[in-house]
Amino acid sequence: MTVSLSLQFIVPTSDLHGGIRLPLELAEWLTDNGWLTRVVGPGTRPNWHDAAVPWFSTDVDGSSIPRADVTIATFHTTVAPALRSNSAHLFHLCQGYEGSHPEYGEIMDAIDTAYRAPIPKLLVSRHLEAVLKGRYPDCNCHFIGEAVDPRIFFPLGFRRDAAPLRIGLVGTFEARVKGIREGLEGLHIARERGLEIEVHRASAEACLDEETALGVTDVFHHRLPTVKMPEFYAGIDALLFPSTEQEGFGLPVLEAMSCGVPVAHSDIPSLEVIPEGASLRFPAGDAEAIADAVRRLTDPETRSRLRRGGLTAVDEFRPHSLVTRLEEALRNEGCPMP
């Protein structure tokens, strides 16, 4: 007789954020594998992502955290609530390390307390193990990776006459880790060199006056829901991803590749898993190198090669593989399986 086991993710917000989307998607994919899943967080169910899993609304800073067979914290602020749930098995999903971000410097004590909690860490990128063990030598890490759902992200066609070249840039301007300022500076240099470029931005936050003042962005999309992102990718000729080395992974890279969009990204540890030849790489923070990468993207043959390489590479980042690695990590920690 099959036993149904409950599994829940605790998230710090219901606002549009890539770090919230992964728990929503994982809960849905695990449901397909027989788990009884839900997501626990403040506010109402997110209206920007269609997740067919229950949303348990609660103040995560309070005491009313439900119990489950497996509870997975998703941010350093949700580790303590996970511990209060008194669940049989606890885990900490790490989509990056908050302590590596300068803006979190004032709350390092809270971050350290969360990461020193004796619960296994689930890592979306292999490089995070060295990062965490460098500060918390006793932490127990399991790599699970990232994934993109081909039922949502798939090619919708592309422009053969890419003039001017439409470059997409995804992420919030004020989040230093996203490198948006450097990306826009590189695009400005490319224009000064005579390249015809149209810059399309997508961000969870509204366009800031500081970004407008740079005079580089042509089209700005605010708070696009997940189901609208494939249309965004279909409207550009290439994606520029200029994140810094603090980036936990970089889901837009996989999304674009899955949609058949050529990608140029910063050469950072979390993206070393992208096979050579499937993307263009440039040193993080180097506006001149970004401009050079954009120049290379104007070549139709280069874009065609990257399109083919990206579609091949993304086959390694599918939900089934991620769920298999996650369940293996749970099993290795003594969790029963449904």
C-alpha positions as CSV (number, residue, x, y, z in Angstrom):
1,M,0.0,0.0,0.0
2,T,1.4,3.4,-1.0
3,V,1.7,5.9,1.9
4,S,1.2,9.6,1.1
5,L,3.8,11.8,2.7
6,S,3.6,15.5,3.3
7,L,6.2,18.0,2.2
8,Q,6.2,21.7,2.5
9,F,8.3,24.7,1.5
10,I,8.4,27.8,3.7
11,V,8.9,31.0,1.8
12,P,9.5,34.5,3.1
13,T,7.2,36.3,0.7
14,S,4.6,35.8,-2.0
15,D,6.0,38.7,-4.1
16,L,7.3,38.0,-7.6
17,H,10.8,36.7,-7.1
18,G,12.8,33.9,-8.8
19,G,13.7,32.5,-5.4
20,I,10.0,32.0,-4.7
21,R,9.2,30.5,-8.0
22,L,11.5,27.5,-7.6
23,P,9.7,26.3,-4.4
24,L,6.4,26.7,-6.2
25,E,7.6,24.7,-9.1
26,L,9.3,22.0,-7.0
27,A,6.1,21.5,-5.0
28,E,4.2,21.0,-8.2
29,W,6.8,18.6,-9.7
30,L,6.9,16.6,-6.4
31,T,3.1,16.3,-6.5
32,D,3.5,14.5,-9.8
33,N,5.8,12.0,-7.9
34,G,3.2,11.2,-5.2
35,W,4.0,13.7,-2.5
36,L,1.3,15.8,-0.7
37,T,2.9,19.2,-1.1
38,R,2.1,22.8,-0.1
39,V,3.9,26.1,0.2
40,V,3.8,28.0,3.4
41,G,4.2,31.8,3.4
42,P,2.8,35.2,4.2
43,G,0.0,36.9,2.3
44,T,-2.1,35.3,-0.4
45,R,-1.3,32.8,-3.1
46,P,1.0,34.4,-5.7
47,N,-0.9,35.6,-8.8
48,W,2.2,35.8,-11.0
49,H,2.7,32.0,-11.2
50,D,0.2,29.3,-11.8
51,A,1.2,26.7,-9.2
52,A,-1.4,23.9,-8.8
53,V,-0.4,23.3,-5.1
54,P,-2.0,24.5,-1.9
55,W,-0.8,27.8,-0.4
56,F,-0.9,27.9,3.5
57,S,-1.0,31.6,4.5
58,T,0.6,32.4,7.8
59,D,2.9,34.9,9.5
60,V,6.2,32.9,9.2
61,D,7.6,35.0,12.1
62,G,4.8,33.7,14.3
63,S,4.2,30.4,16.0
64,S,1.6,28.9,13.7
65,I,3.9,26.9,11.4
66,P,2.2,23.7,10.4
67,R,4.0,20.3,10.7
68,A,4.9,18.1,7.8
69,D,6.8,14.9,7.2
70,V,9.4,17.0,5.3
71,T,9.8,20.8,5.7
72,I,12.2,22.8,3.5
73,A,13.3,26.3,4.4
74,T,14.1,28.5,1.3
75,F,15.8,31.6,2.8
76,H,17.8,32.3,5.9
77,T,14.8,33.9,7.5
78,T,12.7,30.8,7.1
79,V,15.1,28.4,8.9
80,A,13.8,29.3,12.3
81,P,10.2,28.8,11.3
82,A,11.1,25.4,9.8
83,L,12.6,24.4,13.1
84,R,9.4,25.6,14.9
85,S,7.3,23.3,12.7
86,N,8.6,20.2,14.6
87,S,8.6,18.4,11.3
88,A,10.1,14.9,11.1
89,H,12.7,16.0,8.5
90,L,14.1,19.4,7.9
91,F,16.1,20.8,5.0
92,H,17.4,24.2,3.8
93,L,17.2,25.0,0.1
94,C,20.1,27.3,-0.8
95,Q,19.6,29.2,-4.1
96,G,22.6,31.3,-3.2
97,Y,24.4,32.4,-0.1
98,E,23.0,35.6,1.4
99,G,26.2,36.3,3.3
100,S,28.1,36.9,0.1
101,H,26.0,40.0,-0.7
102,P,27.4,43.3,0.6
103,E,23.9,44.6,1.3
104,Y,23.4,41.9,3.9
105,G,26.5,42.8,5.9
106,E,24.5,44.3,8.8
107,I,22.6,41.0,9.4
108,M,25.5,38.5,9.2
109,D,24.8,37.3,12.7
110,A,21.3,36.2,11.7
111,I,22.6,34.6,8.5
112,D,25.2,32.7,10.4
113,T,22.7,31.5,12.9
114,A,20.5,30.1,10.1
115,Y,23.3,28.4,8.3
116,R,24.8,26.9,11.4
117,A,21.5,25.2,12.1
118,P,22.2,21.4,11.9
119,I,19.9,20.7,9.0
120,P,21.1,19.5,5.5
121,K,21.5,22.0,2.8
122,L,20.0,21.5,-0.7
123,L,22.1,23.4,-3.3
124,V,21.1,24.6,-6.7
125,S,24.7,25.0,-7.8
126,R,27.8,22.9,-7.1
127,H,30.0,25.9,-6.3
128,L,27.9,26.7,-3.3
129,E,29.3,23.7,-1.4
130,A,32.8,25.3,-1.3
131,V,31.3,28.7,-0.4
132,L,29.3,27.3,2.5
133,K,32.0,24.9,3.8
134,G,34.5,27.7,3.8
135,R,32.5,29.4,6.5
136,Y,30.5,26.5,8.0
137,P,32.9,23.5,7.8
138,D,30.4,21.1,9.3
139,C,27.4,21.8,7.1
140,N,25.9,18.8,5.3
141,C,25.3,19.6,1.6
142,H,23.4,17.9,-1.2
143,F,23.5,19.2,-4.8
144,I,20.1,19.1,-6.5
145,G,20.6,21.7,-9.4
146,E,18.2,23.8,-11.3
147,A,15.5,23.1,-13.9
148,V,13.3,24.8,-16.4
149,D,9.8,23.5,-17.4
150,P,9.6,22.7,-21.1
151,R,5.8,22.9,-20.8
152,I,6.1,26.6,-20.3
153,F,9.4,27.5,-21.9
154,F,9.8,26.4,-25.5
155,P,10.7,28.1,-28.8
156,L,8.0,30.4,-30.2
157,G,10.0,31.3,-33.3
158,F,12.6,34.0,-33.9
159,R,13.3,37.0,-36.2
160,R,15.5,36.2,-39.2
161,D,16.0,39.9,-39.9
162,A,17.3,41.0,-36.5
163,A,17.8,44.7,-37.3
164,P,18.0,46.4,-35.0
165,L,19.3,43.6,-32.7
166,R,16.9,43.2,-29.7
167,I,18.8,42.5,-26.5
168,G,17.0,41.3,-23.5
169,L,18.1,42.0,-19.9
170,V,16.2,40.4,-17.0
171,G,16.5,41.5,-13.3
172,T,16.1,44.3,-10.8
173,F,18.4,47.3,-11.3
174,E,19.0,47.8,-7.6
175,A,20.0,44.2,-6.9
176,R,23.8,44.5,-7.3
177,V,24.1,40.8,-8.0
178,K,22.2,41.1,-11.2
179,G,24.8,43.4,-12.8
180,I,22.1,45.4,-14.7
181,R,24.0,48.7,-14.5
182,E,27.1,47.1,-16.0
183,G,25.0,45.4,-18.6
184,L,23.4,48.7,-19.6
185,E,26.8,50.4,-19.6
186,G,28.1,47.7,-22.0
187,L,25.1,48.2,-24.3
188,H,25.8,52.0,-24.3
189,I,29.3,51.3,-25.4
190,A,28.1,49.0,-28.1
191,R,25.9,51.7,-29.4
192,E,28.7,54.2,-29.3
193,R,30.6,51.8,-31.5
194,G,27.9,52.0,-34.1
195,L,25.8,48.9,-33.4
196,E,22.0,49.2,-33.9
197,I,20.5,47.8,-30.6
198,E,17.1,47.8,-29.1
199,V,17.2,47.1,-25.3
200,H,14.2,45.2,-23.8
201,R,14.1,45.0,-20.0
202,A,12.1,42.7,-17.7
203,S,12.0,43.3,-13.9
204,A,10.0,42.5,-10.9
205,E,10.5,46.1,-9.8
206,A,9.4,49.3,-11.6
207,C,11.9,51.1,-13.7
208,L,14.0,53.4,-11.4
209,D,14.8,57.0,-12.3
210,E,18.5,56.0,-12.2
211,E,18.0,53.5,-15.0
212,T,15.9,55.9,-17.0
213,A,18.7,58.5,-16.7
214,L,21.2,56.2,-18.4
215,G,19.1,56.5,-21.5
216,V,19.8,52.9,-22.7
217,T,16.5,51.0,-22.1
218,D,14.0,51.1,-24.9
219,V,11.2,48.8,-23.7
220,F,10.5,48.0,-20.1
221,H,8.3,45.1,-18.8
222,H,7.2,45.3,-15.2
223,R,6.1,42.2,-13.2
224,L,5.6,39.8,-16.1
225,P,4.0,36.6,-14.8
226,T,5.8,33.3,-15.5
227,V,3.5,32.4,-18.4
228,K,4.3,35.7,-20.2
229,M,8.1,35.3,-20.0
230,P,8.2,33.0,-23.1
231,E,6.6,35.9,-25.1
232,F,9.3,38.2,-23.7
233,Y,12.0,35.8,-24.9
234,A,10.3,35.4,-28.3
235,G,10.5,39.2,-28.7
236,I,14.2,39.4,-28.4
237,D,17.1,38.2,-30.5
238,A,19.5,37.4,-27.6
239,L,19.7,37.5,-23.8
240,L,22.4,39.4,-21.9
241,F,23.0,38.0,-18.4
242,P,25.6,40.1,-16.6
243,S,25.3,38.8,-13.0
244,T,28.1,39.0,-10.5
245,E,29.8,36.0,-9.0
246,Q,27.5,36.2,-6.0
247,E,24.7,34.9,-8.3
248,G,23.3,31.6,-7.0
249,F,22.5,30.3,-10.4
250,G,20.7,32.4,-13.1
251,L,17.4,30.9,-14.2
252,P,16.9,33.4,-17.1
253,V,19.8,31.7,-18.9
254,L,18.0,28.3,-18.9
255,E,14.7,30.0,-19.8
256,A,16.1,31.8,-22.8
257,M,18.0,28.7,-24.0
258,S,14.8,26.6,-23.6
259,C,13.0,29.2,-25.8
260,G,15.8,29.0,-28.5
261,V,17.3,32.4,-27.6
262,P,21.1,32.9,-27.9
263,V,22.7,33.8,-24.6
264,A,25.7,35.8,-23.5
265,H,26.5,35.7,-19.8
266,S,29.1,36.6,-17.3
267,D,31.7,33.9,-16.6
268,I,30.8,33.1,-13.0
269,P,31.0,30.0,-10.9
270,S,27.3,29.2,-10.9
271,L,27.2,29.1,-14.7
272,E,30.2,26.9,-15.2
273,V,27.7,24.0,-15.8
274,I,26.7,25.6,-19.1
275,P,28.6,23.6,-21.8
276,E,31.3,25.4,-23.7
277,G,29.9,26.6,-27.0
278,A,26.3,26.8,-25.8
279,S,26.7,30.5,-24.8
280,L,29.1,33.5,-25.1
281,R,31.0,34.4,-21.9
282,F,32.5,37.6,-20.7
283,P,34.2,38.7,-17.4
284,A,31.7,39.8,-14.8
285,G,31.5,43.6,-14.5
286,D,33.5,44.3,-17.7
287,A,31.4,46.7,-19.7
288,E,33.9,46.7,-22.6
289,A,33.8,42.9,-22.8
290,I,30.0,43.1,-22.7
291,A,30.0,45.4,-25.7
292,D,32.3,43.0,-27.5
293,A,29.9,40.1,-26.8
294,V,27.0,42.1,-28.1
295,R,29.0,42.8,-31.3
296,R,29.5,39.0,-31.8
297,L,25.8,38.5,-31.3
298,T,25.0,40.7,-34.4
299,D,26.4,37.8,-36.5
300,P,23.5,35.6,-37.7
301,E,25.7,32.5,-37.8
302,T,26.8,33.0,-34.3
303,R,23.2,33.4,-33.1
304,S,22.2,30.2,-35.0
305,R,25.1,28.2,-33.5
306,L,24.2,29.5,-30.0
307,R,20.5,28.7,-30.5
308,R,21.3,25.1,-31.4
309,G,23.8,24.7,-28.6
310,G,21.5,26.2,-26.0
311,L,18.6,23.9,-26.9
312,T,20.9,20.9,-26.6
313,A,22.4,22.1,-23.3
314,V,19.1,22.8,-21.6
315,D,18.0,19.1,-22.0
316,E,20.2,18.5,-18.9
317,F,18.1,20.9,-16.8
318,R,14.7,19.3,-16.8
319,P,12.3,18.9,-13.9
320,H,12.6,15.1,-13.8
321,S,16.4,15.2,-13.2
322,L,16.0,17.9,-10.5
323,V,13.3,15.9,-8.7
324,T,15.3,12.7,-8.9
325,R,18.3,14.4,-7.3
326,L,16.1,16.0,-4.6
327,E,14.5,12.7,-3.7
328,E,17.9,11.1,-3.6
329,A,19.0,13.7,-1.1
330,L,15.9,13.2,1.0
331,R,16.4,9.4,0.9
332,N,20.1,9.7,1.9
333,E,18.9,11.7,5.0
334,G,16.6,8.9,6.1
335,C,13.3,10.3,4.7
336,P,10.7,7.7,3.6
337,M,9.5,7.9,0.0
338,P,5.8,8.0,-1.1
